[in-house]
Amino acid sequence: MLSYILGRIFYAAPILIGVNLITFTLFFVVNTPDDMARMQLGIKYVTPEAIEKWKAERGYDKPLLFNQEEKSLRKLTNTILFEKSVSMFVFDFGQADDGRDIAQEIKLRMTPSLAIALPVFILGLIVYITFALLMVFFRATYIDFWGVVLCVALMSVSSLFYIIAGQFLVSKMWHLVPISGYGSELDAGRFLLLPIIIGVVSSIGSNTRWYRTIFLEEMNKEYVRTARAKGLSESIVLFKHVLKNAMIPILTGAVVMVPLLFLGSLLVESFFGIPGLGSYTIDAINSQDFAIVRAMVFLGSILYIMGLILTDISYALADPRIRLI
């Protein structure tokens, strides 16, 4: 098992390096520091002197890959590639345009993001799988038919509708919870309740239909017919055998959600004024803070690769045959 895990980690290392190089190319070769300076300064203040000053303030005035003016290792280390990209591997993200340390901001904002994403993730899995199992158990009946109709209807509505309608009804009309904002410690619960409910409800349609498809596919397999032939009840076949054998696709959908647990929901955090990583990213894009955007892209790639590694490990735990392969 250890060799299996190490093998997956070794596979992930080149991918992460490749993502870092692609990010560097996009931010410093395709979109050069001069282009960044022009976008930040605006047409009115774009002069060669202003551009050079802007680049010097942010460390973008150095050579990209090789510094001929330095000696020995400084030729490689005193470059934009080393200071802005290689340093990310030790989670040194530098400073934002407002002077605040990006790594410290990420640490502070990770907690609000997790406070929303983790309950949505856990409650969502319970609701989606339970609803899907219920429809499969009563397949080809009115419960299954109207369940599918409800799922399709929920899928057809934009997540923005749930956010706006939830804020209008629950917060503005009924005054049950604050419309937006965030509190500290226990007080944060009343601010997070509505975003969590909306996060679960907005994904019921697509996720439930996906799990229903998985379970229906398992129901047609040979081992299910064998279990029925032995006289096992439909509930035992469904909840003991089908659910267990459907764990691989369930784990695929669940573990890949790991990056979102940390990076948060862009729309929910922005509309509800929650100071998480999602709203942090949106604010950085709006203000064209390229240092933050680069850091969030790199952090997202790390979390996504971690999610894939966890997926492989969970596969091996759920099905020992995979370890043998």
C-alpha positions in Angstrom: 0.0 0.0 0.0 2.9 2.4 0.8 4.5 1.8 -2.6 1.1 2.4 -4.2 0.8 5.8 -2.5 4.4 6.8 -3.2 3.9 5.9 -6.8 0.9 8.3 -7.1 2.9 11.1 -5.4 5.8 10.7 -7.8 3.4 10.9 -10.7 1.9 14.1 -9.3 5.2 16.0 -8.9 5.8 16.5 -12.7 2.2 17.6 -13.1 2.6 20.2 -10.5 5.9 21.5 -12.0 4.2 21.6 -15.4 1.2 23.6 -14.0 3.7 26.0 -12.4 5.6 26.5 -15.7 2.3 27.1 -17.6 1.1 29.6 -15.0 4.5 31.4 -15.3 4.2 31.5 -19.1 0.7 32.9 -19.0 1.4 35.6 -16.4 4.9 36.7 -17.5 5.5 35.7 -21.1 2.0 36.0 -22.8 0.9 38.7 -20.4 4.2 40.6 -19.7 4.9 42.8 -16.7 4.6 45.8 -19.0 1.1 44.7 -19.9 0.2 44.3 -16.3 1.5 47.8 -15.5 -0.6 49.3 -18.3 -3.7 47.6 -17.1 -3.1 48.7 -13.5 -2.1 52.3 -14.3 -4.8 53.0 -16.8 -4.5 55.0 -20.0 -4.1 58.4 -18.3 -1.0 57.5 -16.2 0.8 55.2 -18.6 4.3 56.6 -19.2 7.6 54.7 -19.5 8.6 56.1 -16.1 5.4 55.0 -14.4 5.6 51.5 -15.9 9.2 51.1 -14.7 8.3 52.4 -11.2 5.3 50.0 -11.0 7.5 47.0 -12.0 10.2 48.0 -9.5 7.7 48.2 -6.7 6.5 44.6 -7.3 9.8 43.0 -8.3 8.8 42.7 -11.9 11.8 44.7 -13.2 14.2 41.6 -13.1 15.0 39.3 -16.0 12.5 36.4 -16.6 14.9 33.4 -16.6 18.5 34.4 -16.4 20.2 37.5 -14.8 23.5 38.1 -16.6 24.4 41.0 -14.3 24.6 38.7 -11.2 27.3 36.2 -10.2 27.1 32.4 -9.6 23.7 31.2 -8.4 22.4 34.7 -8.3 22.1 34.5 -12.0 19.2 32.1 -11.5 17.8 33.1 -8.2 17.6 36.9 -8.9 15.0 36.4 -11.6 11.2 36.6 -11.9 10.9 32.8 -12.4 12.7 32.0 -9.1 11.1 34.7 -7.0 7.6 34.6 -8.3 7.1 30.9 -9.4 9.7 28.6 -7.8 9.1 30.2 -4.4 5.5 29.0 -4.5 6.7 25.5 -3.9 7.5 26.5 -0.3 4.3 28.5 -0.1 6.0 31.9 -0.4 3.4 33.8 -2.4 4.8 37.2 -1.8 2.7 40.3 -1.2 -0.5 41.6 -2.8 -0.7 45.0 -4.3 -2.1 46.4 -1.0 1.1 45.2 0.8 -0.5 42.4 2.7 1.1 39.0 2.9 -0.8 36.6 0.6 0.1 33.4 2.6 -1.2 35.0 5.8 -4.4 36.1 4.1 -5.0 32.6 2.8 -4.6 31.2 6.3 -7.1 33.6 7.7 -9.6 33.1 4.9 -9.4 29.3 4.7 -11.5 28.9 7.9 -14.6 30.8 6.6 -14.4 28.8 3.3 -14.2 25.5 5.2 -17.1 26.6 7.5 -19.3 26.7 4.4 -17.9 24.0 2.1 -17.5 21.2 4.7 -21.1 21.2 5.9 -22.3 21.5 2.3 -20.1 18.6 1.3 -21.1 16.2 4.1 -24.8 17.1 4.1 -24.9 17.1 0.3 -23.5 13.5 0.1 -26.1 12.3 2.7 -29.0 14.0 0.9 -28.0 13.2 -2.7 -27.2 9.5 -2.0 -30.3 9.0 0.2 -32.6 10.6 -2.4 -31.0 8.6 -5.3 -31.4 5.3 -3.3 -35.0 6.2 -2.6 -35.8 6.7 -6.3 -34.0 3.5 -7.2 -35.8 1.5 -4.5 -39.1 2.7 -5.9 -37.9 2.7 -9.6 -40.6 2.7 -12.3 -43.1 4.1 -9.9 -44.6 7.6 -9.4 -42.0 8.3 -6.7 -39.2 7.7 -9.2 -40.9 9.6 -12.0 -41.7 12.7 -10.0 -38.3 12.5 -8.3 -36.6 12.7 -11.7 -38.9 15.5 -12.7 -38.0 17.4 -9.6 -34.3 16.9 -10.2 -34.6 18.1 -13.8 -36.5 21.2 -12.6 -33.8 21.9 -10.0 -31.1 21.5 -12.5 -32.8 23.9 -14.9 -32.6 26.8 -12.4 -29.4 28.8 -12.1 -27.6 28.8 -8.7 -27.9 32.6 -8.8 -31.6 32.2 -8.5 -31.3 30.2 -5.3 -29.0 32.8 -3.8 -31.1 35.8 -4.7 -34.4 34.1 -3.8 -33.0 32.8 -0.5 -31.7 36.2 0.5 -35.1 37.8 -0.4 -37.4 35.3 1.3 -35.4 34.1 4.3 -33.5 37.3 5.1 -35.4 40.3 3.8 -39.0 39.1 4.2 -38.9 36.6 7.1 -35.8 38.1 8.9 -34.6 34.7 10.0 -30.9 35.2 9.3 -28.7 38.1 8.2 -28.7 38.8 4.5 -24.9 38.9 4.4 -21.8 39.3 6.5 -19.7 37.1 8.8 -19.3 36.8 12.5 -16.6 35.3 14.8 -16.8 31.9 16.5 -20.4 30.9 17.5 -21.9 34.0 16.0 -20.8 32.9 12.6 -23.4 30.1 12.6 -26.4 32.4 11.8 -24.5 33.9 8.9 -23.5 30.5 7.5 -26.9 28.8 7.8 -28.5 30.2 4.6 -25.4 29.7 2.4 -25.1 26.1 3.5 -28.8 25.4 2.8 -28.5 27.0 -0.6 -25.3 25.2 -1.4 -27.0 21.8 -0.8 -30.3 22.6 -2.5 -28.7 24.1 -5.6 -26.8 20.8 -6.3 -29.6 18.3 -5.5 -30.8 18.0 -9.1 -27.5 17.2 -10.9 -25.9 15.1 -8.1 -29.0 13.0 -7.3 -29.5 12.1 -11.0 -25.9 11.2 -11.3 -26.0 8.9 -8.2 -29.3 7.4 -9.4 -27.7 6.5 -12.8 -24.8 4.8 -11.0 -27.2 2.7 -8.8 -29.4 1.8 -11.7 -26.4 0.6 -13.6 -25.3 -1.6 -10.7 -28.8 -3.0 -10.3 -28.5 -4.7 -13.8 -25.3 -6.6 -13.0 -24.9 -10.3 -12.4 -24.2 -10.2 -8.7 -27.5 -8.4 -8.0 -29.4 -11.2 -9.9 -27.5 -13.8 -7.9 -28.3 -12.0 -4.6 -32.0 -12.0 -5.5 -31.9 -15.6 -6.5 -30.7 -16.4 -3.0 -33.8 -14.9 -1.6 -32.4 -11.6 -0.3 -34.9 -8.8 0.1 -34.7 -5.8 -2.2 -33.7 -3.4 0.6 -30.7 -5.7 1.6 -29.6 -6.0 -2.1 -29.8 -2.2 -2.6 -28.3 -0.9 0.7 -25.8 -3.7 1.3 -24.6 -4.9 -2.1 -25.4 -2.2 -4.6 -24.3 0.7 -2.4 -21.0 -1.0 -1.5 -20.2 -1.8 -5.2 -21.0 1.7 -6.3 -18.4 3.2 -4.0 -15.8 3.7 -6.7 -17.8 6.3 -8.7 -19.1 7.8 -5.5 -15.6 8.3 -4.2 -14.6 9.8 -7.6 -17.2 12.5 -7.3 -16.6 13.1 -3.6 -12.8 13.3 -3.3 -12.5 15.5 -6.4 -14.5 18.1 -4.4 -11.5 18.5 -2.0 -10.2 21.7 -3.8 -13.5 23.4 -3.4 -13.5 22.7 0.3 -10.5 24.9 0.7 -11.0 27.4 -2.1 -14.6 28.0 -1.3 -17.5 29.0 -3.5 -16.9 32.1 -5.6 -20.6 33.0 -6.0 -21.8 32.2 -2.5 -19.0 34.0 -0.7 -19.3 37.0 -2.9 -23.1 37.4 -2.6 -23.1 36.7 1.1 -20.1 38.9 2.0 -18.2 36.0 3.6 -14.4 36.7 3.8 -13.3 33.3 2.3 -10.9 32.3 -0.4 -13.6 32.5 -3.0 -14.4 36.1 -2.5 -10.7 36.8 -2.1 -10.1 35.4 -5.6 -13.0 37.4 -7.1 -11.8 40.6 -5.5 -8.3 40.0 -6.8 -9.6 39.5 -10.4 -11.7 42.6 -10.2 -8.8 44.7 -8.9 -6.4 43.0 -11.3 -4.1 41.9 -8.4 -2.0 39.4 -10.4 0.0 38.2 -7.4 -3.1 36.9 -5.7 -4.5 35.4 -8.9 -1.2 33.5 -9.5 -1.2 32.3 -5.9 -4.8 31.0 -6.0 -4.2 29.3 -9.4 -1.1 27.5 -7.9 -2.9 26.6 -4.7 -5.9 25.3 -6.7 -3.6 23.0 -8.7 -2.0 21.6 -5.6 -5.4 20.9 -4.0 -6.7 19.3 -7.2 -3.7 17.0 -7.4 -4.1 16.1 -3.8 -7.7 15.3 -4.5 -6.6 13.0 -7.3 -4.1 11.2 -5.0 -6.8 10.8 -2.4 -9.1 9.4 -5.0 -6.6 6.8 -6.0 -5.9 5.9 -2.3 -9.7 5.7 -1.6 -10.0 3.4 -4.7 -7.4 1.1 -3.2 -9.1 1.0 0.2 -12.6 0.4 -1.3 -11.4 -2.2 -3.8 -8.2 -4.2 -2.9 -8.0 -5.5 -6.5 -6.8 -2.0 -7.6 -3.7 -2.3 -5.4 -2.8 -5.6 -7.1 -3.1 -3.9 -10.5 
